[in-house]
């Protein structure tokens, strides 16, 4: 039996980081992601291990794993989407965080100061240490892996690839944050001209959004500060709605015509746990905590910039 995604799977359209091969079901509700055993084990531990239960609110909803016979390890998927999944080997099934967004702006932030697992070869360890030193990872605990911001005039996302985050220095991180959280250049998207930038939220929407994100990330930091975990290669995924002018109208219409629901204006989750584990007695992951503090500081800086604009 084939171990490749079947016809009911389509490539994830809004992937800004991570490894290739991520798929969604045809309706976009579920995400089907290639997974190493260690990542599967970590997601399972979050739902079963008492020390990690608190993380459930900070990671994508985990529905189980796909098996060759075409069944899902978690019965909850079968109940929700009985015809949505075909046989895939070595994949996990997660909620698709972009599903409820009309035009999602998405940022993937690699967390931590260590890029190699404990069982890495000396050669890989040396290579990863060099990468950390030459990027923002070692100094700040974060690297901007990639992001997309919708241009509402062109009606398409502007994608900033991995190369940008690898090329900038710590002092340039505020510029990257400003690029991901742009301030709208006009009162409404309809007022934008072909010569103006069609990205960004108006000040009265952007400021509360930034404040809410800051609060959520601070809460996540405080949770992780109490957990004995190691999260090598994990990312902070941030999504927010770009189509602020249409969001409320679409939500009212969707409730009437039965289309997919419109979710919250923003989402913050931890993702990518291929090298994550519970580490009882070893204390929290200080590199990840450093990264979260760095990002909170960047949000503070952006909030002040927007206030002054």
N, C-alpha and C positions, 0 to 999 in steps of 0.2 A: 504494500500500500504506500502511496506517495506520502512523503513527509513535507511537501511544499504546500504553502497556502493555496486553497482552491479558489474557484471562480467567485465565491461569496466574499472574498477579501480584496481590498483595494489598497494601494500604497497610501500612507498617511501624508496628506497634502501639506500639513503645517509643521513639519519637523525641522527644528532649527539647530538641534544638537544631537549627540548620541550617535550610535552606529546605524548603518542602513538596515533595511529589512523590516521596519515597523509597518504593520498593516492595520486597517480598520475593517470592521464588518461593513456591508454595503450601506446600511443605514447610518453608519458613523457613530453608533452608540458605544461600541466596544473597540478597544485597542488590543491587537494581537502582536506581542513583542517577543523576538528571540530572547531566550533567557538561559544563562548558565545555572547549574544546580545551586550554586551559592546564592544567587539572587532569588530563586524560587524559595529556598529555605528561609531567607530573611523575610520575605513577604509572609510566609506561613507563620514564622515566629511572631510577627507583629500581631497576628490575630489570635495567637495561642499562648505566647510567653507572657506571664504576668508583668515582668519588668518592661515589656515593650508595648503593652496594650495602649498606653497613652499616645503612641505615635499614630494610631489609626486615623486620627483627624488630620494628620499632616502628610499623608501619602495618598496616592490614587487608590480608589477602592479596588481591592484584589478579588477577582472572581474565581481564580483557580488556574489549573494548567490544562492544556489540551493533550489528549492521548490519541494514539494511532487508530483506535477503534472509533474515534469521532465523538467520544463522550468527554465531558468536562469534569475535572476533579471536584469542583464545587457545584452542588445542585442548584445554587441560586441563579447561575447563568442560564441553565436549562429552563428554569421557571420564567425568567424574564425574556429570554431571547431563544426560544426552542429551535428555530430554524436558521439562526444567524451564523452558526459556526460549522466549519468543515474540518476534517482531520489535519492536524498540524503537529509535528514533533518538536519538542524542545522549546515551546512557547508558553508564555503566561498571558492571561487575559485580564485586562485592567479596564477601568472606566476611561473613556476618551475625554480628557479634560477640556478639549476644544469644542465638544459637541453642542453645548448650549450657547456658544458665542456666534454672533452674526459675522463679525470681522475681527478675529482675535489678534491683538498684539501679543507677542510671545518672546520671552527672554529665558535662556538657559544659562545659569551661572554655576560653573564648576566650583565646588567647595573644598576647602582643606588645603593644607600645605604639603601633604604627602601624596604622590601620584602612583606609588607602587604598592603592591600587596606584600605581605610578609614572606611569601614563598617565591617572590620574584628572583630571577637569576641576577648575579652580580652585574652583568652587562645591562640588563633592563633597569636595575636600580640606579646605576650610574647615569643612564640615559634620561630617566625620569627626574632625577635630581637636577640634572643640567637644564631640562625643560622648565622645572619649577623656578630655578634661579633666573632664567632668561625671560620669564614672563612675570605677570603680577602674582602668581600663585604663592611663591615663597614668602614674599613680603606682606601680602594682604590677606591670604587665605581664600582668594577668589580669582576666577578668570571668566571673562564674558565669552562663553562658548559660541554664542550666535543669537541673533534675534531678528524678528520681523516686525515692521510697523506699517500699517495700512495707509496708503495714499487714497483718500476718499474721492479725489478728483479723477485719478486714473482707475480707481476701483480695483486695485491690486496691491498686494503686500510688497514693501521694499525690504529685501532680505540682506542683512549684514552677516557675512559668513564667518567661519571660525578664524580665518586669517586675521581679522581685525583684532579680536581679543588676544591673540597670540603676539601681535605686533606692538601693542600699546604698553606704556609704562604705568606705574601706579599713579603718577600725577595726572595721567590722561583719563583715568577712570571716570571722573565727573563728567567729562565730555561724552563718554559712552552712555552714561546714565541719562544725560540730557537728550541724546539721540533716541533713546528708547522711550522717554517720557516727554515728548515735545509739546510745546504750548501751541495751541491753534493760532493760525495767522489771521483768522477772520471770525466773525460772530457765529456763523453757521457754515457747514460744508457747501451749501448752495451758493453762498456768497463768494466762495473761492474762485479765482480765475485760472486760466490755463498757465498764467505766469506765476501763480502763487503756490506755496507748498500746501498740499492737501492733507497733511498729517497733523496729529495733535489734538488735545482736548482743550476746551476753554478753561480759563483760570478757575472759575467757580466749580468746575468738575474735577480738574486735575489736582487741586490742593486736597480736597477730601479723599480722593483716591490714594494719593501719596501718604497721607496720614493713616489711612486704614491699613495700607500695606506695611507701613512701619510698625504699627501695633501688632499685626499678625506675625511679622518676622521676629519682633522682640519676644512674643509669646513662644515661638518656636525655639529661639535661643534659650529661653529659660527652661523649657522642657528638656532640651538636649543637654543642658548643663547638669541635669540630675540623672542622666542615663549613662551607663557604662557600655558604650558602643564604639565601634570603629567604622567609619564611612568613607573609605578610600574611593575616590572617583564619583561620589554622589553629587547630585546637582540640586540647586534650587530652581524650580520652574515657576515663572510668574506670567500670568495671563491677565489681560484686561480688555474690555470692549472698546474698539476704536470708533464704531459707528454710533456715537453718542446721540446724534440727532434723530436716528431712526429707532433706537432701542425701545423706548416706551411705546411708540406706535406699533411696532412689531409684536411686542409682548401682548398688547391688547388684542391684536388681530389673531395671534396664535392661540390665545385662549378660546377664541370663537370658532376658528376653523380646524382645530385639532392638530396643528403643526407642532414640531418639536418645541419644547418649552425654552424660554429665555432664562438663563441662570443669573448668578450674581455678577456684578460689574467687574469683579476681579477674583482671581484664585491664586493661592500660593501653596505649593506642594514640594516635598522632597521626592526625587526620583533617582533612578539608576543605582541599584544596590548589588551589582555584580561582585563587588569586593567589600561588602558590608557584613558586619557580624555583631552579635552580643559579646561583650568583653567584660564579664563580671569581675569586679575587683581591680580593674585597670583605670577607672575613672572615665570622664567624658573625653570626647575627641576634641582636643584643644585647637587643632587646626581648623576644624569645621566651625567651632565657636568664634574663632578669630575672623573667619570669613563672614559670618553672619553679622558680627559687630561692624566689620568694614562696610557691609552693604547698608546697614542701618545708618551709619555715618554719611554714606553717599546719598541716601534718601533725605537725610536732614539738610544736606547741602542743596539738593534740588528743590526742596520745599522753600528754602530761603531765596533761591534764585527766582522761583515762580512768584513768590510774594512781592519781590522787588520789581518784577516785570510790569 
